Amino acid sequence: MTHPVSYEVEDGIAVITIDNPPVNALGRAVRQGLCDAMDRLADDPQAQAALILGAGKLFIGGADISEFGKPPKDPWLPEVVQRIEDSPKPVVAAIQGAALGGGLEVALGAHYRVAMKGAKLGLPEVNLGIIPGAGGTQRTPRLIGVAAALDIIPAGGTVPAEQAVELGLADRLAEGDPREAGLAYARELVTAGAGTRPVGQMPCPDHDTVALEAARKTWSKKNRGEVARLASIDAVEAATRMPIAAGITEERRIFSEMMDTPQRAGLIHAFFIERKVFQLPELDGVAPREVSQLGVIGGGTMGAGIATAALLRGLDVTLIERDDAAAEKAAATISRNLEGAVKRGKLDGGTRDAILSDAFRTAADYGALARADLAIEAVFEDMDVKKQVFAELDRVMKPGAVLATNTSYLDVTEIAASVSRPSDVIGLHFFSPAHVMKLLEVVVPESTAPDVIATAFALAKRLGKTAVRAGVCDGFIGNRILSKYRAAADRMVLAGASPYQVDRAVKAFGWPMGPYEMGDLAGLDIGYATRQRRAATRDPRDIVPTWADALYHLGRHGQKTGRGYYIYEEGKRGGAEDPEVLELIDKARAEHGVTPRDFTDEEIQRRYMAALVNEAARVLEEGIARRPLDVDVTFLHGYGFPRWRGGPMFWADETGLPALLGDIEDYAREDDFFWQPAPLLKRLVSENSNFASLNG
Ligand code: 3H9
């Protein structure tokens, strides 16, 4: 095996290149290689300075995350960075693509930094539940001050090369080849007789109480529950109080503490599964079909959101609406969405104008889709209406085009069977607002061709979405599981918990919203319509939240009507509890002959999660989700599941499946209709196994 760190001398400059694809992560061999290179540099009479480079498209993506949680191996990264800083000869780092985490820390060990245009520099460690652990929290504030360091470190943020130079994180900006730019800088330094410039030897930054307090205030609210962000602020504060060696020891202490948290394990699980979710063995070697022209049918909130997502990523979009008025309304929504992107700095005004004039058009006639490569219908959720749309698509679309439906629960197999080319049909279930939400459930009927599945995954990547493969059933992966834990919440309310306590308990677990706040946001008419739809096939033992029906009939449809479970006042955030809702619930309890009992918040959380995991186990067993990680990604990206818990299946493994099964069996003693343990859960417990074993 060739060594991942090479050393050669060019014109008096030692060029040290890290070549460790895919991201030049700082695994053990790279760390050792850098130490060896520093030893060699010190003794090399040919070299007056050194240049550190990363081979390929980026400088260094950070420490090797796959080593985390395993026993650490020498040399540790902080020592490596110190060795670079202690070099008696000047060291330059030339940064292209990205210098992240340990990658930036290596660059901060160097005495001079040149950032190539397009590069980003940052310390994203807190996103993984740790803090920078190789001097990042000590050297960054020494270079750019406490306030600027606090803008980056607790946010896990990156800055573009230009800003890095403005801040002083890098010394100069360059264009072109990083090797050439780095060599030119190093030669210039040698010619000028510039010596070393160790960042660690720079004076302690001023103790900026205002910035520290502001950061603590921000990060106790934002990413609620995450410990590493606040801990990273403590580490930055340490830089203001102690010399570098002590500061690095303190950083190391906090880093090790974070490394041992379950949050670190959860966040790193999330990092890896977000990538693995795209790796489907069935798609090995299957090329996606070419997609550049997209058709969207229906310009409501969903259709307009999908069109916006596609336009933002450079696709050409034709939107079909039934008449001019509807088309104009859709175009206005899309224009507003794009304006939002301009305001958030994601798009410039000129590009927005160009998109609207060149890449987007509306039409009333399906014939306008004759050249589209893929069409997504987002019309009213009714099987007959969908079939009519698909008949039109079947008639006008070119051979090889993909026909997709954005239905959130209708039978995609039945839709596919209604056209002459079922193998080209697939479900693409976007979440609202479609140009913001990351999740895309790719719903695959038996009849779908593999390259159509591959096309859906490639499209998702292009749109910046996380795609999860789902099988066909009512609600697919996410909404099917959601309906179960929602039902568990309703059962707890009937038994004695208040909806407000349920919401509070669920949020204390880390969910961004409780089920009743969520209901108010989505609109209580939606839940009512779902209950109506299911009424004909409902088991008589099932419990219907009659209080929710009553709210619907009172016209209290949630936020949009100012009243639902909560009472909303104009201009006020959140809603107030409504005693009338509690009266409606009391009435339902009386009808069911229920004497209300108290619930602890912990019991609410356990029942909510047990219902989720149990249904997820069924979804896995039926092959609706192929792997537990697909369920985890669905909940992280579509339902706001707290990322630091890794996902519900990861949480279940961490909690322990025997304990969860025990809970479900206990609950079944009082209600054996709702609480039937999933066979897969029982099997995993009997085999002393876990969900992770099914991730492949
Ligand atoms: C750290 O540095 C701690 C230090 O402060 C202190 C230590 C003492 N390690 O994302 P991609 C894999 S913590 C190992 O698709 P892109 C990734 O899993 C680290 N593996 O590429 C994937 O594998 P596969 C701080 C890594 O071009 C493949 O590389 N750094 C690492 O879209 C391609 O990844 C970070 O948090 C890693 N560090 O984006 C940065 N990074 O092909 C994390 C990636 O088998 N990384 N892989 O699925 C990223 O943000 C992106 O990967 C990056 C490239 C922007 C670099």
Residues whose N, C-alpha, C, O or C-beta is under 5 A from the ligand:
A	BS01	3H9	P22 V23 A25 G61 G62 A63 D64 I65 S66 L77 L100 G101 G102 G103 P124 E125 I131 P132 G133 A134 R275
